[in-house]
Amino acid sequence: MILNKHKLLLLMFLAFGMLFAFNHVKAQDSVSSAGVQFSPSTPDPARPKIEKPVTVKQAKAVAKKQENKSLWAIFLAGIGGGFAALLMPCIFPMLPLTVSYFTKSGDKKGSAVAKAIIYGISIIAIYVVMGLLVTIIFGADALNSLSTNGIFNFGFFLLIVAFAASFLGAFEITLPNSWVNKMDQNSDKGGLAGLFFMAATLALVSFSCTGPIIGTLLVQAATSGALLGPAIGMFGFALALAIPFVIFALFPSLLKSLPQSGGWLNSVKVTLGFLELALALKFLSNVDLAYHWHWFDREIFLVLWIVIFALMGFYLLGKLTFSHDSPLPYISVPRLFLAIIVLSFTMYMVPGLWGAPLKSISAFLPPQATQDFDLYSPGGNNNTGSSLQADDQPHKYAALFDKPKGFNPFFDYDEGLAFAKKVHKPVMIDFTGHACVNCRKMEANVWTDKQVYQTITGDYVLIQLYVDDKTTLAANEETTTPEGRSIKTIGNKWSYLQTSRFQANSQPFYVLLDPGTQLPLVPPQGADFDPQNYLKYLNSGLAAYKTNNN
């Protein structure tokens, strides 16, 4: 029989599980291009001529802001993953046993607390070193390219599906027993070394439960493009894992309030397996978009998510069980509430099959333009922006890219610049990417605001430059930069333009440009999810353009 407080712990886990799954993906706040910094003063035929780049100070400020957002998202994802791991069958039963060892082996309470603190610090050190090793092994440049590399993304998709299958009970991911035995022997030494090896033993023994969480966290942190992402993610994970050991050592009486281990721990594991399976689809979508396969459009993605979350809801109601599940004689009220939340979320996604924007999850979905059947019209304005009326010629690369719903952007810098000069309007450059989560969120949540939509379509010439596209350039457009970098794809070309001229390599990155001087009208900026703030940014560019051209 499961007590109510056990169910409340399950409720807490699922909340952290959702945070882990969704904020985990949002660690891509700043999707870095597969490029490096280049000197803006070096001439090269691969980039359009611009008389003066953005000041380094301005560019670094934008890049720093984007990177900080990314690191905070990764840290929060790590915290969520750590709390989820704490409720895994491999760790939760060890919590009272380990704390009891501290309290019984020490003569004084201070001694027990000191041992628990050293034990917690050892856990943090082990996992942070693991995160740093990812950066050292792959290198900074390789981490920057992971988010846009089709082979890596497909490999990550298969890896996370394997993690999900493990949580669902298909098999267990374990490390060699010899490693565990060696660490366990060293933990008997006593002193600081003994406590460290106790922590290492926990990490090895619990790997069958924590491995999928750690692996998913490291994959997402690595593909965020942030150099310290893996280490920050592991720090958040280890911190959440270590804190309870210290707290219970400080207040041993709290151990009595812990629920007993039981079948509910396996329910936690299976539920996280469903979340892992849903997350894996995002990596497959990145590959599909970057290589223009069009096999995995928005409605297919939504159908799969609807089925996955519906099955999760049925599982919580006890209508779907696995061979390793304990019998569920009744449904508790907290578990019923969780099922209601999950099934309500499932129903929320259904209108998306007919084009509903689904703004709360738009960042994770393929672009709305990939929808085959769409009844939605953005901004309530029937898509009649003046720039759309004035420009009815086919754009270069237009057949390759999915336009944001209701917009008609250029996908080539020179072509868009020439048109802007012709119609005497400023340019809005959107450095974007297929794998960029916040790019899709901006397009779906901010650009569809009526005033923002009318300003972009009516007062600007929009140029979208995909820095992660894998389409090969025409032979006469391929080149090699003075730094030795080969420009062979559309993504290479626009990545090089962004890094060499604007000293930034994160997306989204918005540049409001005067087409006559090719100079930024105002300092560029990244994502801003407040439509009114973003509108102020657009209006500041218009005011500067009018001042410069009067």
C-alpha positions as CSV (number, residue, x, y, z in Angstrom):
1,M,0.0,0.0,0.0
2,I,1.4,3.4,-1.0
3,L,0.9,6.3,1.5
4,N,-0.2,9.7,0.4
5,K,3.1,11.3,1.1
6,H,4.7,8.8,-1.2
7,K,2.4,10.0,-3.9
8,L,3.3,13.6,-3.1
9,L,7.0,12.7,-3.7
10,L,5.9,11.2,-7.0
11,L,4.2,14.5,-7.8
12,M,7.4,16.4,-7.0
13,F,9.3,14.0,-9.3
14,L,7.0,14.5,-12.2
15,A,7.2,18.3,-11.8
16,F,11.0,18.0,-11.9
17,G,10.8,15.5,-14.7
18,M,8.8,17.9,-16.9
19,L,11.3,20.7,-16.0
20,F,14.2,18.4,-16.9
21,A,12.6,17.4,-20.3
22,F,11.5,20.8,-21.4
23,N,14.1,23.1,-19.9
24,H,16.7,20.5,-20.9
25,V,15.8,21.2,-24.5
26,K,15.8,24.9,-23.8
27,A,19.5,24.6,-23.1
28,Q,19.8,25.4,-26.8
29,D,19.0,29.1,-26.0
30,S,22.1,30.0,-28.0
31,V,22.6,27.5,-30.8
32,S,26.2,28.1,-31.9
33,S,27.2,27.9,-35.5
34,A,29.9,25.5,-36.7
35,G,32.4,28.3,-37.0
36,V,35.0,30.3,-35.1
37,Q,35.8,34.0,-34.8
38,F,37.4,35.6,-37.8
39,S,39.0,39.0,-38.1
40,P,36.6,41.5,-39.5
41,S,39.4,43.4,-41.3
42,T,40.3,40.5,-43.6
43,P,38.8,40.8,-47.1
44,D,37.3,37.8,-48.6
45,P,35.0,37.2,-51.6
46,A,32.8,34.8,-49.5
47,R,31.3,37.7,-47.5
48,P,29.5,40.8,-48.7
49,K,31.3,44.1,-48.4
50,I,30.4,46.0,-45.2
51,E,32.3,49.2,-44.5
52,K,32.4,48.9,-40.7
53,P,31.5,45.9,-38.4
54,V,29.6,46.1,-35.2
55,T,31.9,47.2,-32.4
56,V,33.5,44.3,-30.6
57,K,32.1,45.6,-27.3
58,Q,28.5,45.6,-28.5
59,A,28.9,42.2,-30.0
60,K,30.5,40.7,-27.0
61,A,27.8,42.1,-24.8
62,V,25.1,40.4,-26.8
63,A,27.0,37.1,-27.0
64,K,27.7,37.2,-23.3
65,K,24.0,37.7,-22.5
66,Q,23.1,34.8,-24.8
67,E,25.7,32.5,-23.3
68,N,24.6,33.3,-19.7
69,K,21.0,32.4,-20.6
70,S,22.2,29.1,-22.1
71,L,24.3,28.3,-19.0
72,W,21.5,29.1,-16.6
73,A,19.1,26.8,-18.6
74,I,21.7,24.0,-18.6
75,F,22.2,24.4,-14.8
76,L,18.4,24.3,-14.2
77,A,18.2,21.2,-16.4
78,G,21.0,19.6,-14.3
79,I,19.1,20.5,-11.1
80,G,15.9,18.9,-12.5
81,G,17.9,15.8,-13.6
82,G,19.5,15.5,-10.2
83,F,16.3,15.5,-8.3
84,A,14.8,13.0,-10.8
85,A,17.8,10.7,-10.3
86,L,17.4,11.0,-6.5
87,L,14.0,9.2,-6.9
88,M,15.4,6.4,-9.0
89,P,15.3,2.8,-7.6
90,C,19.1,2.7,-7.7
91,I,19.6,5.8,-5.5
92,F,16.6,6.4,-3.2
93,P,17.0,3.2,-1.1
94,M,20.7,4.1,-0.6
95,L,19.8,7.5,0.9
96,P,18.9,6.3,4.5
97,L,21.6,3.6,4.5
98,T,24.3,6.1,3.7
99,V,23.1,8.8,6.1
100,S,22.8,6.1,8.8
101,Y,26.4,5.1,8.2
102,F,27.5,8.8,8.8
103,T,25.4,9.2,12.0
104,K,26.4,5.8,13.5
105,S,30.1,6.0,12.7
106,G,30.6,9.4,14.2
107,D,30.7,10.1,17.9
108,K,29.3,13.6,17.5
109,K,26.8,15.1,15.2
110,G,29.4,17.5,13.8
111,S,31.5,14.6,12.7
112,A,28.5,13.1,10.9
113,V,27.7,16.4,9.2
114,A,31.4,16.9,8.2
115,K,31.5,13.4,6.6
116,A,28.2,14.1,4.8
117,I,29.6,17.4,3.4
118,I,32.8,15.8,2.2
119,Y,30.7,13.0,0.7
120,G,28.5,15.6,-1.1
121,I,31.5,17.6,-2.3
122,S,33.0,14.3,-3.6
123,I,29.8,13.6,-5.6
124,I,30.0,17.1,-7.1
125,A,33.7,16.8,-8.0
126,I,33.2,13.4,-9.7
127,Y,30.3,14.6,-11.9
128,V,31.9,18.1,-12.7
129,V,35.1,16.3,-13.8
130,M,33.0,14.1,-16.0
131,G,31.5,17.3,-17.6
132,L,34.9,18.8,-18.1
133,L,36.2,15.6,-19.7
134,V,33.5,15.9,-22.4
135,T,34.8,19.4,-23.3
136,I,38.4,18.3,-23.2
137,I,37.8,15.2,-25.3
138,F,35.6,16.8,-28.0
139,G,37.2,20.3,-27.9
140,A,35.5,23.7,-28.1
141,D,35.1,23.7,-31.9
142,A,33.7,20.2,-32.0
143,L,31.1,21.2,-29.3
144,N,30.1,24.2,-31.4
145,S,29.4,22.0,-34.4
146,L,27.5,19.2,-32.6
147,S,24.2,21.0,-32.6
148,T,24.1,21.3,-36.4
149,N,25.8,18.0,-37.5
150,G,23.3,15.6,-38.9
151,I,25.3,12.5,-38.1
152,F,25.7,13.5,-34.5
153,N,22.1,14.5,-34.1
154,F,20.9,11.2,-35.5
155,G,23.3,9.4,-33.2
156,F,22.0,11.4,-30.3
157,F,18.4,10.4,-31.3
158,L,19.3,6.7,-31.3
159,L,21.2,7.1,-28.0
160,I,18.3,8.8,-26.2
161,V,15.8,6.2,-27.6
162,A,18.1,3.6,-26.0
163,F,18.0,5.5,-22.7
164,A,14.2,5.6,-22.9
165,A,14.0,1.9,-23.6
166,S,16.2,1.3,-20.6
167,F,13.9,3.3,-18.3
168,L,10.9,1.5,-19.8
169,G,12.5,-1.8,-18.7
170,A,13.8,-3.3,-22.0
171,F,17.3,-3.7,-20.5
172,E,19.7,-2.1,-17.9
173,I,22.7,0.0,-18.6
174,T,25.4,-1.2,-16.2
175,L,29.1,-0.7,-15.8
176,P,31.6,-3.6,-15.3
177,N,31.3,-5.2,-11.8
178,S,35.1,-5.0,-11.5
179,W,34.9,-1.2,-11.4
180,V,32.2,-1.3,-8.7
181,N,34.1,-3.9,-6.6
182,K,37.4,-1.9,-6.9
183,M,35.7,1.4,-5.7
184,D,33.9,-0.5,-2.9
185,Q,37.2,-1.9,-1.6
186,N,38.8,1.5,-1.6
187,S,35.9,3.0,0.3
188,D,36.9,0.9,3.3
189,K,40.1,2.9,3.8
190,G,38.5,5.5,5.9
191,G,39.3,9.2,6.0
192,L,38.8,11.6,3.1
193,A,39.9,9.0,0.5
194,G,37.4,6.5,1.9
195,L,34.5,9.1,1.6
196,F,35.6,10.0,-1.9
197,F,35.5,6.3,-3.0
198,M,32.1,5.9,-1.3
199,A,30.8,8.7,-3.6
200,A,32.5,7.0,-6.6
201,T,30.8,3.7,-5.6
202,L,27.4,5.4,-5.5
203,A,28.1,6.9,-9.0
204,L,29.0,3.5,-10.4
205,V,26.3,1.4,-8.7
206,S,23.6,3.8,-9.6
207,F,24.7,4.1,-13.3
208,S,21.9,1.9,-14.5
209,C,19.4,4.6,-13.3
210,T,21.5,7.8,-13.6
211,G,23.3,6.9,-16.9
212,P,20.4,7.8,-19.2
213,I,19.8,11.1,-17.3
214,I,23.5,12.0,-17.3
215,G,23.8,11.0,-21.0
216,T,20.9,13.1,-22.1
217,L,22.1,16.0,-20.0
218,L,25.6,15.8,-21.5
219,V,24.2,15.5,-25.0
220,Q,22.0,18.6,-24.6
221,A,24.7,20.6,-22.8
222,A,27.3,19.7,-25.5
223,T,25.0,20.7,-28.3
224,S,24.2,24.1,-26.7
225,G,27.5,25.4,-27.9
226,A,28.5,26.8,-24.5
227,L,32.0,25.8,-23.7
228,L,31.3,25.2,-20.0
229,G,27.9,23.7,-20.7
230,P,28.7,20.0,-19.8
231,A,30.5,21.0,-16.6
232,I,27.7,23.4,-15.5
233,G,25.1,20.8,-16.3
234,M,27.0,18.2,-14.2
235,F,27.4,20.7,-11.4
236,G,23.6,21.2,-11.2
237,F,23.0,17.5,-11.4
238,A,25.5,16.6,-8.6
239,L,24.4,19.5,-6.4
240,A,20.8,18.3,-6.5
241,L,22.0,14.8,-5.8
242,A,24.4,15.7,-2.9
243,I,22.2,18.2,-1.0
244,P,19.8,15.6,0.5
245,F,22.7,13.6,2.0
246,V,23.9,16.7,3.8
247,I,20.4,17.8,4.9
248,F,19.5,14.3,6.4
249,A,22.9,14.2,8.1
250,L,22.1,17.5,9.7
251,F,18.5,16.4,10.7
252,P,18.6,12.6,11.0
253,S,15.0,12.6,12.3
254,L,13.8,13.6,8.9
255,L,14.7,10.1,7.7
256,K,11.6,8.8,9.4
257,S,9.4,10.9,7.2
258,L,10.9,9.3,4.0
259,P,8.5,6.9,2.2
260,Q,9.6,3.3,2.0
261,S,11.0,2.0,-1.2
262,G,8.5,0.2,-3.4
263,G,6.8,-0.1,-6.8
264,W,6.4,3.7,-7.0
265,L,10.1,4.1,-7.6
266,N,9.7,2.0,-10.8
267,S,6.7,4.2,-11.8
268,V,9.1,7.2,-11.6
269,K,11.6,5.5,-13.8
270,V,9.0,4.5,-16.5
271,T,7.5,8.0,-16.5
272,L,10.9,9.5,-17.1
273,G,11.3,7.0,-20.0
274,F,8.3,8.4,-21.7
275,L,9.8,11.9,-21.3
276,E,13.1,10.8,-22.7
277,L,11.4,9.3,-25.7
278,A,9.6,12.6,-26.4
279,L,12.9,14.5,-26.1
280,A,14.6,12.2,-28.6
281,L,12.3,13.3,-31.4
282,K,13.7,16.8,-31.3
283,F,17.1,15.6,-32.4
284,L,15.5,13.7,-35.3
285,S,13.7,16.8,-36.3
286,N,17.0,18.8,-36.3
287,V,18.4,16.3,-38.8
288,D,15.3,16.4,-41.0
289,L,15.3,20.2,-41.2
290,A,19.1,20.6,-41.8
291,Y,19.1,18.2,-44.7
292,H,15.6,19.1,-46.1
293,W,14.3,15.6,-46.1
294,H,10.8,16.7,-45.2
295,W,10.0,13.3,-43.7
296,F,9.4,14.6,-40.2
297,D,7.0,17.6,-40.6
298,R,5.2,19.4,-37.8
299,E,2.0,17.2,-37.8
300,I,4.1,14.0,-37.7
301,F,6.0,15.3,-34.8
302,L,2.8,16.3,-33.0
303,V,1.2,12.9,-33.7
304,L,4.1,11.1,-32.1
305,W,4.1,13.5,-29.1
306,I,0.3,13.1,-28.7
307,V,0.6,9.3,-28.7
308,I,3.6,9.3,-26.2
309,F,1.9,11.6,-23.7
310,A,-1.4,9.7,-24.1
311,L,0.4,6.5,-23.2
312,M,2.0,8.2,-20.3
313,G,-1.4,9.3,-19.0
314,F,-2.8,5.8,-19.4
315,Y,0.2,4.4,-17.6
316,L,-0.5,6.8,-14.6
317,L,-4.1,5.6,-14.6
318,G,-2.9,2.0,-14.5
319,K,-4.3,1.1,-17.9
320,L,-0.9,0.4,-19.3
321,T,1.6,-1.8,-17.3
322,F,4.9,-3.4,-17.9
323,S,6.2,-6.8,-16.8
324,H,8.3,-5.3,-14.0
325,D,5.6,-3.1,-12.6
326,S,4.1,-3.8,-9.2
327,P,0.4,-4.4,-9.0
328,L,-1.6,-1.2,-8.6
329,P,-4.8,-1.9,-6.6
330,Y,-6.1,1.6,-6.8
331,I,-5.3,5.1,-8.1
332,S,-4.4,7.7,-5.5
333,V,-5.7,11.3,-5.8
334,P,-2.2,12.8,-6.6
335,R,-1.6,10.2,-9.3
336,L,-5.0,10.9,-10.7
337,F,-4.2,14.7,-10.8
338,L,-1.0,13.9,-12.6
339,A,-2.8,11.8,-15.2
340,I,-5.3,14.6,-15.7
341,I,-2.4,17.1,-16.3
342,V,-0.7,14.7,-18.8
343,L,-3.9,13.9,-20.6
344,S,-4.9,17.5,-20.7
345,F,-1.5,18.4,-22.2
346,T,-2.2,15.7,-24.8
347,M,-5.5,17.2,-25.7
348,Y,-3.9,20.6,-25.9
349,M,-1.7,19.4,-28.7
350,V,-4.5,18.0,-30.8
351,P,-5.6,21.3,-32.4
352,G,-2.0,21.7,-33.6
353,L,-2.7,19.1,-36.2
354,W,-4.9,21.7,-37.9
355,G,-2.4,24.5,-37.5
356,A,-3.1,25.9,-34.0
357,P,0.1,27.7,-32.9
358,L,0.6,25.9,-29.6
359,K,2.7,28.7,-28.3
360,S,3.7,27.0,-25.0
361,I,5.6,24.3,-26.9
362,S,6.3,26.1,-30.2
363,A,10.0,26.2,-29.5
364,F,10.3,22.4,-29.7
365,L,8.1,21.8,-32.8
366,P,9.3,21.9,-36.5
367,P,8.4,25.3,-38.2
368,Q,4.7,25.8,-38.8
369,A,5.4,26.2,-42.5
370,T,6.1,22.5,-42.6
371,Q,2.4,21.9,-41.7
372,D,0.5,20.4,-44.7
373,F,-2.9,21.4,-43.5
374,D,-3.0,24.8,-41.7
375,L,-6.1,26.9,-40.8
376,Y,-4.2,29.4,-38.8
377,S,-3.4,33.0,-40.0
378,P,-0.9,35.0,-37.8
379,G,-1.6,38.4,-36.5
380,G,-5.3,38.5,-37.7
381,N,-4.2,40.6,-40.6
382,N,-4.6,38.3,-43.6
383,N,-0.9,38.6,-44.4
384,T,-1.1,41.8,-46.3
385,G,2.2,43.5,-45.3
386,S,3.3,46.1,-47.8
387,S,6.6,44.4,-48.5
388,L,4.7,41.2,-49.4
389,Q,2.7,43.2,-52.0
390,A,5.7,44.9,-53.4
391,D,7.8,41.8,-53.9
392,D,6.2,39.0,-55.9
393,Q,9.4,37.6,-57.5
394,P,10.8,34.2,-56.5
395,H,13.7,34.4,-54.0
396,K,17.0,32.6,-54.2
397,Y,17.0,29.5,-52.0
398,A,13.2,29.9,-51.4
399,A,12.6,26.3,-52.4
400,L,14.9,25.1,-49.7
401,F,13.7,26.9,-46.7
402,D,10.3,27.0,-44.8
403,K,9.1,30.5,-44.5
404,P,7.7,31.6,-41.1
405,K,4.0,31.6,-41.5
406,G,2.8,34.8,-43.1
407,F,6.3,36.2,-44.0
408,N,8.1,36.3,-47.3
409,P,11.8,36.6,-46.4
410,F,14.9,36.6,-48.6
411,F,17.4,33.9,-47.9
412,D,20.4,35.5,-49.6
413,Y,22.1,38.6,-48.2
414,D,23.0,40.3,-51.5
415,E,19.5,39.7,-53.0
416,G,17.7,41.0,-50.0
417,L,20.1,44.0,-49.8
418,A,19.4,44.9,-53.4
419,F,15.7,44.8,-52.9
420,A,15.9,47.0,-49.8
421,K,17.8,49.6,-51.7
422,K,15.1,49.5,-54.4
423,V,12.2,50.0,-52.0
424,H,14.1,52.3,-49.7
425,K,13.6,50.3,-46.5
426,P,15.9,49.1,-43.8
427,V,17.0,45.5,-43.6
428,M,16.3,43.1,-40.7
429,I,18.8,40.3,-40.8
430,D,17.8,37.2,-38.8
431,F,20.7,34.8,-38.3
432,T,18.9,31.6,-37.6
433,G,19.3,27.9,-37.6
434,H,17.3,24.7,-38.1
435,A,18.3,23.4,-34.7
436,C,17.7,26.7,-32.9
437,V,14.9,26.3,-30.4
438,N,14.5,30.0,-29.6
439,C,14.4,31.0,-33.2
440,R,11.2,28.9,-33.6
441,K,9.9,30.4,-30.4
442,M,10.5,33.9,-31.6
443,E,8.8,33.2,-34.9
444,A,5.8,31.6,-33.3
445,N,5.3,33.7,-30.2
446,V,6.7,37.2,-30.9
447,W,6.6,37.7,-34.7
448,T,3.0,36.7,-34.8
449,D,2.1,39.7,-32.5
450,K,0.0,41.9,-34.7
451,Q,2.1,45.1,-34.3
452,V,5.4,43.2,-34.6
453,Y,4.1,41.4,-37.7
454,Q,3.0,44.6,-39.4
455,T,6.3,46.3,-38.6
456,I,8.5,43.5,-39.9
457,T,6.4,43.0,-43.1
458,G,5.6,46.6,-43.7
459,D,8.6,48.6,-42.7
460,Y,11.6,46.2,-43.1
461,V,13.0,43.8,-45.7
462,L,13.5,40.5,-43.8
463,I,16.6,38.4,-44.6
464,Q,16.8,35.0,-42.9
465,L,20.3,33.5,-43.0
466,Y,20.5,29.8,-41.9
467,V,24.0,29.2,-40.4
468,D,23.5,25.5,-40.0
469,D,22.2,24.5,-43.5
470,K,24.0,21.7,-45.2
471,T,23.1,22.4,-48.8
472,T,26.2,22.6,-51.0
473,L,26.9,25.9,-52.7
474,A,27.2,26.3,-56.5
475,A,30.8,25.6,-57.6
476,N,31.4,29.3,-58.4
477,E,30.4,30.3,-54.9
478,E,32.7,27.9,-53.0
479,T,35.8,29.5,-51.6
480,T,38.4,29.3,-48.9
481,T,38.9,32.1,-46.4
482,P,42.4,33.5,-45.6
483,E,42.2,31.6,-42.3
484,G,41.9,28.4,-44.3
485,R,38.2,27.7,-43.6
486,S,36.4,26.1,-46.5
487,I,33.1,27.7,-47.5
488,K,31.2,24.9,-49.2
489,T,27.6,25.0,-47.8
490,I,25.0,27.7,-47.4
491,G,25.4,27.4,-43.6
492,N,29.2,27.9,-43.9
493,K,28.7,31.1,-45.9
494,W,26.3,32.7,-43.4
495,S,28.1,31.4,-40.4
496,Y,31.3,33.1,-41.7
497,L,29.4,36.3,-42.4
498,Q,28.0,36.4,-38.8
499,T,31.3,35.6,-37.0
500,S,33.5,37.8,-39.2
501,R,31.4,40.8,-39.5
502,F,29.3,40.8,-36.3
503,Q,31.6,39.0,-33.9
504,A,28.8,36.7,-32.8
505,N,28.0,33.0,-33.3
506,S,24.7,32.5,-31.5
507,Q,21.2,32.3,-32.8
508,P,18.8,34.0,-33.1
509,F,20.8,37.1,-33.7
510,Y,19.0,40.2,-35.2
511,V,20.8,42.9,-37.1
512,L,18.8,46.0,-38.2
513,L,20.9,47.3,-41.1
514,D,20.9,50.5,-43.3
515,P,21.1,49.0,-46.9
516,G,23.0,52.1,-48.1
517,T,25.9,52.0,-45.7
518,Q,25.5,48.4,-44.7
519,L,26.0,49.5,-41.1
520,P,23.9,48.4,-38.1
521,L,21.3,51.1,-37.2
522,V,21.3,50.0,-33.6
523,P,23.3,47.4,-31.6
524,P,22.2,43.8,-32.6
525,Q,20.3,41.7,-30.1
526,G,19.3,38.1,-29.5
527,A,16.0,36.6,-28.5
528,D,13.5,38.8,-26.6
529,F,10.2,37.0,-25.8
530,D,8.3,40.2,-24.8
531,P,6.6,41.4,-28.0
532,Q,6.5,45.0,-26.7
533,N,10.2,45.1,-26.0
534,Y,10.9,43.6,-29.4
535,L,8.7,46.1,-31.0
536,K,10.6,48.9,-29.3
537,Y,13.8,47.4,-30.7
538,L,12.3,47.4,-34.2
539,N,11.0,51.0,-33.9
540,S,14.4,52.2,-32.7
541,G,15.9,50.9,-35.9
542,L,13.3,52.6,-37.9
543,A,13.9,55.9,-36.1
544,A,17.7,55.6,-36.7
545,Y,17.0,54.8,-40.4
546,K,14.8,57.9,-40.9
547,T,17.4,60.1,-39.1
548,N,20.2,58.8,-41.3
549,N,18.3,59.2,-44.6
550,N,16.7,62.7,-44.1
